[in-house]
């Protein structure tokens, strides 16, 4: 198995005034379901300052782990709630460049 992570990026376009509710739902899902799934490494939620979107950045061991997460019944139970609050677009990719600077 490679040390490289597979990255899942979800961009959620939030309905007006619903960003805080969506973030609370996503945090609950991550803390109770996602972190228990095989192959999960980390998740970061990023909220747009204007309240219009949320990005979910998550790292997984394999693409298969991502597919298994998407098919998990506990995850599927969250999808209708999420779609009530936002539209969703996602992509799966591999890291190709990572630079950190300490100034």
Secondary structure, DSSP 4 states (H G I P E B T S, - for coil): --SPPEEEEEEEEEPTT-HHHHHHHHHHHHHHTGGGSTTEEEEEEEE-TTSSEEEEEEEES-HHHHHHHHH-HHHHHHHHHHHHHEEEEEEEEE---------
